[in-house]
């Protein structure tokens, strides 16, 4: 069973999950100045799922865009194993689909990578207090989307599983690779692929990549 430090204690145990070593190094230095201890670093979602039980972090800082299963799938799996996990989702993308889905999947917080460095410390501290955290710019974008008609982003036509398959396809992954990453059968992935194409009006994988780029879900 996972045990956690009392939020009132001085040191917060943090697990960093990002495929860029330089990003992890920057976060580690920043957190080290704020009475936080980085107890584990992972470069993939798969590694995060394997490491979480033994690391027993108080807070997981999880990048959503990584090779393999990615951060969104890792987030879901960690929470399935430990519903009390405190996960702060990170993304460099300027969209509302990623924060909406991360928060719906159980992340306690969301932080855009464009945010000021001190925002990471504020977010980790908020999660340790049992509070939710969304950086102000993302919170405003989500509020505007709500006013414009609820879930206004076109990607919201997709189910959670369809969105996961869509993002992997948009990054150039094959059906076999997606089946392996998401622990699905190739035929199930094929069904999701068919539904994604129908809902988004795309004819092939290249068109799905263009759609993702147009919506700001991928880096150009």
Backbone as CSV, one residue per row, in Angstrom:
resi,resn,N_x,N_y,N_z,CA_x,CA_y,CA_z,C_x,C_y,C_z
1,UNK,0.847,-1.199,0.000,0.000,0.000,0.000,0.883,1.251,0.000
2,UNK,0.493,2.242,-0.798,1.274,3.473,-0.893,1.056,4.328,0.340
3,UNK,2.145,4.829,0.915,2.060,5.763,2.038,2.612,7.098,1.602
4,UNK,2.060,8.161,2.157,2.486,9.490,1.749,2.805,10.333,2.961
5,UNK,3.633,11.324,2.716,3.984,12.233,3.797,2.790,13.105,4.161
6,UNK,2.725,13.485,5.404,1.744,14.468,5.838,2.052,15.765,5.097
7,UNK,1.024,16.425,4.477,1.273,17.672,3.751,1.974,18.726,4.594
8,UNK,1.878,18.615,5.915,2.498,19.624,6.773,4.000,19.390,6.941
9,UNK,4.480,18.199,6.561,5.902,17.943,6.706,6.689,18.763,5.699
10,UNK,7.987,18.878,5.947,8.790,19.827,5.180,9.107,19.344,3.771
11,UNK,9.396,18.061,3.593,9.866,17.574,2.301,8.740,16.891,1.523
12,UNK,8.564,17.302,0.283,7.587,16.687,-0.615,8.322,15.785,-1.595
13,UNK,7.883,14.537,-1.678,8.504,13.563,-2.576,7.860,13.669,-3.958
14,UNK,8.690,13.929,-4.967,8.183,14.179,-6.323,8.797,13.184,-7.309
15,UNK,7.971,12.667,-8.204,8.452,11.859,-9.323,8.275,12.664,-10.604
16,UNK,9.356,12.852,-11.348,9.326,13.603,-12.590,9.227,12.649,-13.776
17,UNK,8.276,12.907,-14.677,8.101,12.069,-15.860,8.092,12.968,-17.091
18,UNK,9.193,12.947,-17.833,9.342,13.759,-19.043,10.412,13.117,-19.892
19,UNK,10.206,13.071,-21.207,11.186,12.392,-22.064,12.407,13.258,-22.367
20,UNK,12.419,14.497,-21.900,13.574,15.369,-22.116,14.388,15.488,-20.821
21,UNK,15.621,14.980,-20.859,16.475,14.985,-19.671,16.753,16.408,-19.182
22,UNK,16.892,17.359,-20.114,17.169,18.741,-19.713,15.982,19.348,-18.959
23,UNK,14.780,19.008,-19.385,13.587,19.497,-18.687,13.556,18.936,-17.267
24,UNK,13.817,17.641,-17.144,13.826,17.025,-15.815,14.892,17.657,-14.920
25,UNK,16.050,17.937,-15.506,17.129,18.551,-14.732,16.703,19.929,-14.233
26,UNK,16.068,20.717,-15.097,15.609,22.046,-14.691,14.573,21.972,-13.589
27,UNK,13.637,21.046,-13.735,12.610,20.869,-12.703,13.234,20.405,-11.389
28,UNK,14.196,19.489,-11.491,14.839,18.962,-10.280,15.550,20.071,-9.524
29,UNK,16.252,20.945,-10.235,16.949,22.059,-9.595,15.955,23.016,-8.949
30,UNK,14.867,23.294,-9.657,13.850,24.214,-9.145,13.182,23.646,-7.894
31,UNK,12.821,22.380,-7.955,12.157,21.748,-6.813,13.087,21.612,-5.611
32,UNK,14.386,21.421,-5.897,15.361,21.281,-4.818,15.501,22.529,-3.978
33,UNK,15.153,23.660,-4.570,15.227,24.926,-3.843,13.966,25.185,-3.018
34,UNK,13.001,24.281,-3.123,11.715,24.509,-2.447,11.356,23.354,-1.522
35,UNK,12.366,22.758,-0.931,12.136,21.701,0.052,11.368,20.523,-0.529
36,UNK,11.668,20.194,-1.793,11.099,19.017,-2.434,12.228,18.052,-2.761
37,UNK,11.936,16.775,-2.681,12.919,15.751,-3.017,12.440,14.984,-4.242
38,UNK,13.235,14.985,-5.305,12.898,14.206,-6.490,13.335,12.767,-6.231
39,UNK,12.360,11.884,-6.026,12.664,10.512,-5.638,12.786,9.583,-6.838
40,UNK,12.334,10.037,-8.022,12.451,9.212,-9.230,12.295,10.092,-10.460
41,UNK,12.964,9.696,-11.534,12.836,10.361,-12.826,12.568,9.300,-13.885
42,UNK,11.610,9.578,-14.758,11.249,8.623,-15.810,11.160,9.354,-17.150
43,UNK,11.526,8.640,-18.214,11.494,9.235,-19.549,10.335,8.780,-20.402
44,UNK,9.543,7.810,-19.909,8.384,7.307,-20.655,7.241,7.009,-19.691
45,UNK,6.053,6.898,-20.258,4.910,6.523,-19.443,5.037,5.110,-18.902
46,UNK,5.586,4.207,-19.730,5.783,2.834,-19.284,6.671,2.782,-18.046
47,UNK,7.762,3.532,-18.088,8.695,3.573,-16.964,8.022,4.167,-15.726
48,UNK,7.186,5.165,-15.933,6.484,5.791,-14.808,5.568,4.785,-14.116
49,UNK,4.836,4.002,-14.892,3.929,3.005,-14.311,4.697,1.950,-13.525
50,UNK,5.869,1.573,-14.018,6.691,0.573,-13.340,7.319,1.129,-12.069
51,UNK,7.700,2.406,-12.106,8.461,3.017,-11.006,7.573,3.520,-9.880
52,UNK,6.363,3.932,-10.201,5.497,4.582,-9.205,5.336,3.783,-7.909
53,UNK,5.037,2.479,-7.961,4.793,1.754,-6.703,5.976,1.758,-5.749
54,UNK,7.191,1.631,-6.285,8.364,1.598,-5.405,8.821,2.994,-5.001
55,UNK,8.607,3.997,-5.859,9.034,5.372,-5.546,8.154,6.012,-4.483
56,UNK,6.866,5.662,-4.469,5.912,6.217,-3.514,5.990,7.746,-3.418
57,UNK,5.853,8.443,-4.544,5.924,9.915,-4.496,4.654,10.522,-3.918
58,UNK,4.792,11.711,-3.361,3.626,12.476,-2.931,2.940,13.106,-4.136
59,UNK,3.741,13.538,-5.106,3.232,14.201,-6.312,3.974,13.653,-7.527
60,UNK,3.226,13.391,-8.601,3.814,13.003,-9.885,3.664,14.181,-10.843
61,UNK,4.765,14.616,-11.433,4.743,15.667,-12.453,4.887,14.958,-13.788
62,UNK,3.811,14.918,-14.579,3.718,14.052,-15.752,3.534,14.830,-17.055
63,UNK,4.524,14.761,-17.934,4.372,15.331,-19.273,3.402,14.453,-20.053
64,UNK,2.491,15.052,-20.793,1.500,14.269,-21.525,2.008,13.767,-22.861
65,UNK,2.967,14.455,-23.462,3.434,14.103,-24.807,4.795,13.429,-24.736
66,UNK,4.779,12.098,-24.736,6.017,11.321,-24.683,5.901,10.142,-25.642
67,UNK,7.034,9.546,-26.011,6.984,8.350,-26.860,6.283,7.201,-26.130
68,UNK,5.933,6.162,-26.881,5.294,5.006,-26.270,3.846,5.276,-25.932
69,UNK,3.410,4.822,-24.764,2.009,4.991,-24.379,1.650,6.451,-24.127
70,UNK,2.642,7.285,-23.820,2.377,8.696,-23.559,1.922,8.945,-22.129
71,UNK,1.827,10.223,-21.782,1.508,10.594,-20.418,0.052,10.396,-20.034
72,UNK,-0.868,10.581,-20.993,-2.283,10.452,-20.669,-2.615,9.015,-20.270
73,UNK,-2.093,8.051,-21.022,-2.337,6.651,-20.696,-1.667,6.278,-19.378
74,UNK,-0.441,6.768,-19.157,0.256,6.490,-17.895,-0.518,7.075,-16.717
75,UNK,-1.044,8.270,-16.907,-1.855,8.920,-15.868,-3.034,8.028,-15.485
76,UNK,-3.743,7.513,-16.488,-4.906,6.659,-16.219,-4.504,5.382,-15.493
77,UNK,-3.389,4.788,-15.901,-2.982,3.513,-15.295,-2.527,3.692,-13.851
78,UNK,-1.804,4.771,-13.595,-1.370,5.023,-12.218,-2.584,5.254,-11.327
79,UNK,-3.559,6.018,-11.813,-4.753,6.299,-11.017,-5.629,5.059,-10.859
80,UNK,-5.611,4.172,-11.846,-6.370,2.928,-11.723,-5.792,2.067,-10.603
81,UNK,-4.452,2.098,-10.481,-3.781,1.317,-9.431,-3.833,2.027,-8.079
82,UNK,-3.819,3.367,-8.102,-3.831,4.155,-6.870,-4.707,5.389,-7.083
83,UNK,-6.004,5.277,-6.807,-6.924,6.399,-7.045,-6.572,7.672,-6.279
84,UNK,-5.731,7.551,-5.238,-5.360,8.730,-4.464,-4.095,9.417,-4.975
85,UNK,-3.552,8.920,-6.079,-2.330,9.520,-6.636,-2.574,10.986,-6.983
86,UNK,-1.610,11.819,-6.617,-1.676,13.248,-6.941,-0.823,13.476,-8.190
87,UNK,-1.472,13.737,-9.314,-0.747,13.885,-10.582,-0.952,15.283,-11.138
88,UNK,0.169,15.945,-11.436,0.166,17.245,-12.108,0.535,17.003,-13.560
89,UNK,-0.405,17.224,-14.466,-0.170,17.017,-15.892,0.484,18.252,-16.497
90,UNK,1.448,18.013,-17.377,2.157,19.081,-18.074,1.956,18.946,-19.575
91,UNK,1.876,20.062,-20.273,1.819,20.007,-21.732,2.360,21.300,-22.333
92,UNK,2.993,21.145,-23.494,3.489,22.311,-24.213,2.470,22.803,-25.237
93,UNK,1.360,22.092,-25.376,0.395,22.421,-26.420,-0.571,23.517,-25.986
94,UNK,-0.979,24.326,-26.958,-1.851,25.474,-26.696,-3.300,25.116,-27.034
95,UNK,-3.841,24.105,-26.418,-5.200,23.686,-26.723,-5.964,23.463,-25.425
96,UNK,-7.266,23.221,-25.549,-8.069,22.916,-24.366,-8.367,21.423,-24.254
97,UNK,-8.135,20.668,-25.335,-8.450,19.235,-25.313,-7.588,18.481,-24.304
98,UNK,-6.282,18.784,-24.270,-5.397,18.075,-23.350,-5.750,18.348,-21.879
99,UNK,-5.905,19.614,-21.459,-6.261,19.835,-20.056,-7.622,19.247,-19.689
100,UNK,-8.602,19.374,-20.588,-9.920,18.817,-20.297,-9.832,17.316,-20.051
101,UNK,-9.128,16.618,-20.925,-9.069,15.159,-20.816,-8.207,14.718,-19.635
102,UNK,-7.124,15.441,-19.377,-6.272,15.078,-18.236,-7.031,15.240,-16.922
103,UNK,-7.751,16.340,-16.790,-8.498,16.593,-15.554,-9.673,15.625,-15.420
104,UNK,-10.336,15.322,-16.541,-11.426,14.345,-16.497,-10.921,12.955,-16.132
105,UNK,-9.673,12.665,-16.507,-9.096,11.349,-16.231,-8.600,11.219,-14.793
106,UNK,-8.605,12.322,-14.062,-8.254,12.243,-12.645,-7.035,13.025,-12.216
107,UNK,-6.368,13.727,-13.144,-5.247,14.571,-12.740,-5.753,15.639,-11.774
108,UNK,-4.971,15.916,-10.721,-5.370,16.950,-9.760,-5.003,18.343,-10.244
109,UNK,-4.061,18.403,-11.189,-3.633,19.704,-11.670,-3.169,19.655,-13.101
110,UNK,-3.103,20.827,-13.710,-2.629,20.954,-15.089,-1.788,22.214,-15.183
111,UNK,-0.614,22.075,-15.803,0.307,23.201,-15.922,0.858,23.244,-17.339
112,UNK,0.639,24.363,-18.022,1.227,24.551,-19.341,2.715,24.832,-19.182
113,UNK,3.528,24.269,-20.059,4.977,24.438,-19.937,5.423,25.877,-20.187
114,UNK,4.540,26.675,-20.761,4.877,28.083,-20.983,4.798,28.885,-19.683
115,UNK,4.245,28.295,-18.640,4.053,29.004,-17.375,5.387,29.388,-16.746
116,UNK,5.372,30.397,-15.894,6.576,30.830,-15.185,7.069,29.710,-14.272
117,UNK,8.381,29.619,-14.054,8.942,28.535,-13.230,8.294,28.403,-11.856
118,UNK,7.980,29.535,-11.228,7.399,29.450,-9.875,6.021,28.782,-9.881
119,UNK,5.390,28.715,-11.058,4.080,28.071,-11.143,4.182,26.582,-10.816
120,UNK,5.305,25.958,-11.169,5.494,24.545,-10.839,5.479,24.352,-9.327
121,UNK,6.169,25.236,-8.615,6.212,25.138,-7.155,4.834,25.381,-6.546
122,UNK,4.109,26.351,-7.085,2.758,26.630,-6.601,1.844,25.434,-6.837
123,UNK,2.001,24.809,-8.001,1.146,23.670,-8.343,1.427,22.478,-7.437
124,UNK,2.709,22.167,-7.228,3.071,21.038,-6.365,2.582,21.288,-4.939
125,UNK,2.744,22.504,-4.452,2.287,22.839,-3.103,0.765,22.700,-2.981
126,UNK,0.051,23.131,-4.027,-1.413,23.033,-4.001,-1.852,21.570,-3.953
127,UNK,-1.228,20.716,-4.758,-1.587,19.298,-4.760,-1.299,18.648,-3.418
128,UNK,-0.199,19.063,-2.786,0.132,18.516,-1.471,-0.917,18.906,-0.423
129,UNK,-1.563,20.053,-0.623,-2.625,20.492,0.304,-3.969,19.835,-0.039
130,UNK,-3.957,19.006,-1.088,-5.188,18.360,-1.518,-6.057,19.240,-2.384
131,UNK,-5.453,20.301,-2.950,-6.200,21.243,-3.787,-5.899,21.012,-5.265
132,UNK,-6.845,21.366,-6.108,-6.622,21.320,-7.549,-5.834,22.556,-7.983
133,UNK,-5.114,22.421,-9.120,-4.379,23.569,-9.644,-4.439,23.552,-11.168
134,UNK,-4.818,24.678,-11.748,-4.746,24.880,-13.199,-4.111,26.243,-13.415
135,UNK,-3.094,26.312,-14.261,-2.434,27.605,-14.457,-3.440,28.617,-15.014
136,UNK,-3.289,29.899,-14.673,-4.301,30.912,-15.005,-4.665,30.995,-16.488
137,UNK,-3.678,30.897,-17.396,-3.977,31.039,-18.823,-4.815,29.863,-19.319
138,UNK,-4.467,28.655,-18.866,-5.253,27.488,-19.255,-6.647,27.554,-18.656
139,UNK,-6.737,27.986,-17.396,-8.040,28.112,-16.739,-8.945,29.074,-17.504
140,UNK,-8.360,30.182,-17.994,-9.136,31.150,-18.764,-9.611,30.540,-20.076
141,UNK,-8.721,29.791,-20.751,-9.092,29.158,-22.020,-10.217,28.147,-21.819
142,UNK,-10.157,27.395,-20.715,-11.212,26.428,-20.426,-12.534,27.134,-20.123
143,UNK,-12.447,28.243,-19.419,-13.656,28.998,-19.092,-14.300,29.577,-20.345
144,UNK,-13.486,30.089,-21.253,-14.003,30.644,-22.510,-14.654,29.547,-23.338
145,UNK,-14.012,28.360,-23.394,-14.580,27.233,-24.136,-15.949,26.853,-23.562
146,UNK,-16.052,26.924,-22.231,-17.326,26.607,-21.573,-18.395,27.619,-21.980
147,UNK,-18.031,28.882,-22.014,-18.984,29.925,-22.383,-19.385,29.834,-23.846
148,UNK,-18.457,29.333,-24.665,-18.732,29.226,-26.102,-19.547,27.995,-26.470
149,UNK,-20.023,27.289,-25.456,-20.881,26.148,-25.754,-20.399,24.852,-25.172
150,UNK,-19.850,24.919,-23.960,-19.406,23.692,-23.306,-18.113,23.208,-23.896
151,UNK,-18.053,21.933,-24.302,-16.839,21.363,-24.869,-16.760,21.747,-26.332
152,UNK,-16.169,22.889,-26.600,-16.179,23.439,-27.945,-15.103,22.856,-28.845
153,UNK,-14.092,22.195,-28.281,-12.992,21.696,-29.094,-13.458,20.536,-29.964
154,UNK,-13.098,20.552,-31.273,-13.545,19.479,-32.182,-13.133,18.084,-31.720
155,UNK,-12.017,17.973,-31.017,-11.541,16.663,-30.562,-12.477,16.042,-29.534
156,UNK,-13.404,16.831,-28.993,-14.327,16.292,-28.000,-15.378,15.373,-28.618
157,UNK,-15.376,15.268,-29.941,-16.246,14.271,-30.583,-15.747,12.863,-30.298
158,UNK,-14.487,12.750,-29.914,-13.865,11.446,-29.710,-13.991,10.985,-28.267
159,UNK,-14.176,9.672,-28.080,-14.136,9.102,-26.730,-12.699,9.162,-26.224
160,UNK,-12.507,8.845,-24.941,-11.156,8.878,-24.374,-10.234,7.915,-25.128
161,UNK,-10.724,6.692,-25.418,-9.904,5.710,-26.105,-9.634,6.134,-27.538
162,UNK,-10.655,6.689,-28.204,-10.475,7.158,-29.582,-9.456,8.293,-29.637
163,UNK,-9.505,9.181,-28.642,-8.541,10.286,-28.606,-7.125,9.756,-28.437
164,UNK,-6.948,8.748,-27.574,-5.621,8.160,-27.369,-5.097,7.546,-28.658
165,UNK,-5.966,6.810,-29.366,-5.563,6.205,-30.645,-5.269,7.292,-31.677
166,UNK,-6.108,8.308,-31.715,-5.927,9.430,-32.647,-4.563,10.094,-32.462
167,UNK,-4.196,10.382,-31.207,-2.937,11.056,-30.956,-1.744,10.178,-31.342
168,UNK,-1.837,8.882,-31.079,-0.741,7.987,-31.454,-0.619,7.892,-32.973
169,UNK,-1.760,7.798,-33.651,-1.740,7.760,-35.121,-1.166,9.048,-35.692
170,UNK,-1.571,10.172,-35.109,-1.100,11.469,-35.599,0.410,11.607,-35.451
171,UNK,0.982,10.892,-34.471,2.433,10.926,-34.274,3.157,9.903,-35.144
172,UNK,2.414,9.204,-35.999,3.055,8.294,-36.943,3.177,6.859,-36.487
173,UNK,2.500,6.496,-35.381,2.574,5.124,-34.895,1.697,4.201,-35.748
174,UNK,2.130,2.953,-35.897,1.352,1.959,-36.642,0.285,1.359,-35.739
175,UNK,-0.664,0.655,-36.345,-1.712,-0.012,-35.567,-1.092,-1.003,-34.587
176,UNK,-0.083,-1.755,-35.039,0.571,-2.742,-34.164,1.256,-2.055,-32.985
177,UNK,1.926,-0.928,-33.232,2.595,-0.200,-32.159,1.579,0.348,-31.156
178,UNK,0.472,0.879,-31.661,-0.562,1.430,-30.776,-1.171,0.315,-29.920
179,UNK,-1.426,-0.832,-30.548,-1.977,-1.967,-29.809,-1.053,-2.364,-28.667
180,UNK,0.254,-2.333,-28.923,1.224,-2.688,-27.887,1.264,-1.629,-26.789
181,UNK,1.290,-0.354,-27.181,1.382,0.729,-26.194,0.150,0.797,-25.297
182,UNK,-1.039,0.613,-25.883,-2.281,0.794,-25.142,-2.858,-0.528,-24.630
183,UNK,-2.131,-1.624,-24.881,-2.575,-2.950,-24.428,-3.962,-3.281,-24.973
184,UNK,-4.129,-3.075,-26.280,-5.365,-3.394,-26.978,-5.059,-4.381,-28.099
185,UNK,-6.073,-5.067,-28.588,-5.865,-5.938,-29.741,-5.807,-5.079,-31.005
186,UNK,-5.062,-5.517,-32.036,-5.018,-4.756,-33.284,-6.414,-4.520,-33.868
187,UNK,-7.314,-5.499,-33.726,-8.662,-5.322,-34.275,-9.422,-4.217,-33.533
188,UNK,-9.201,-4.105,-32.217,-9.839,-3.036,-31.442,-9.297,-1.677,-31.862
189,UNK,-7.978,-1.614,-32.059,-7.378,-0.361,-32.541,-7.947,-0.016,-33.906
190,UNK,-8.116,-1.031,-34.772,-8.682,-0.802,-36.103,-10.097,-0.237,-36.031
191,UNK,-10.870,-0.733,-35.068,-12.229,-0.211,-34.884,-12.197,1.240,-34.444
192,UNK,-11.304,1.537,-33.485,-11.167,2.932,-33.035,-10.703,3.822,-34.191
193,UNK,-9.789,3.325,-35.006,-9.287,4.090,-36.147,-10.422,4.414,-37.117
194,UNK,-11.250,3.430,-37.387,-12.395,3.653,-38.286,-13.303,4.744,-37.721
195,UNK,-13.609,4.645,-36.415,-14.493,5.631,-35.787,-13.884,7.031,-35.800
196,UNK,-12.574,7.106,-35.546,-11.883,8.399,-35.556,-11.975,9.041,-36.936
197,UNK,-11.702,8.258,-37.966,-11.764,8.789,-39.339,-13.174,9.273,-39.673
198,UNK,-14.174,8.503,-39.266,-15.554,8.887,-39.543,-15.915,10.185,-38.836
199,UNK,-15.555,10.292,-37.560,-15.925,11.465,-36.764,-15.182,12.728,-37.195
200,UNK,-13.937,12.551,-37.654,-13.114,13.721,-38.007,-13.079,13.980,-39.504
201,UNK,-13.705,13.124,-40.289,-13.742,13.318,-41.736,-12.374,13.195,-42.386
202,UNK,-11.538,12.304,-41.855,-10.190,12.091,-42.399,-10.148,10.783,-43.173
203,UNK,-9.369,10.779,-44.261,-9.308,9.594,-45.095,-8.159,8.667,-44.784
204,UNK,-7.084,9.226,-44.190,-5.909,8.398,-43.927,-5.107,8.987,-42.761
205,UNK,-3.984,8.326,-42.439,-3.179,8.729,-41.290,-2.557,10.112,-41.487
206,UNK,-2.163,10.430,-42.714,-1.566,11.746,-42.985,-2.567,12.866,-42.707
207,UNK,-3.810,12.645,-43.079,-4.838,13.655,-42.830,-5.092,13.817,-41.331
208,UNK,-5.005,12.719,-40.586,-5.170,12.812,-39.130,-4.044,13.642,-38.510
209,UNK,-2.831,13.476,-39.024,-1.703,14.272,-38.532,-1.924,15.751,-38.810
210,UNK,-2.423,16.071,-40.001,-2.696,17.466,-40.353,-3.783,18.054,-39.446
211,UNK,-4.804,17.243,-39.164,-5.865,17.696,-38.260,-5.298,18.022,-36.880
212,UNK,-4.453,17.122,-36.370,-3.861,17.328,-35.051,-2.984,18.578,-35.022
213,UNK,-2.234,18.809,-36.078,-1.397,20.009,-36.174,-2.251,21.272,-36.216
214,UNK,-3.329,21.219,-36.994,-4.216,22.375,-37.139,-4.846,22.749,-35.801
215,UNK,-5.157,21.752,-34.989,-5.798,22.006,-33.698,-4.800,22.297,-32.595
216,UNK,-3.483,22.288,-32.918,-2.483,22.580,-31.902,-2.206,21.431,-30.962
217,UNK,-2.587,20.211,-31.374,-2.381,19.037,-30.529,-1.000,18.423,-30.711
218,UNK,-0.303,18.813,-31.768,1.046,18.337,-32.053,1.950,19.530,-32.296
219,UNK,3.248,19.337,-32.021,4.224,20.346,-32.374,4.482,20.285,-33.863
220,UNK,4.543,21.442,-34.507,4.799,21.472,-35.949,6.234,21.071,-36.242
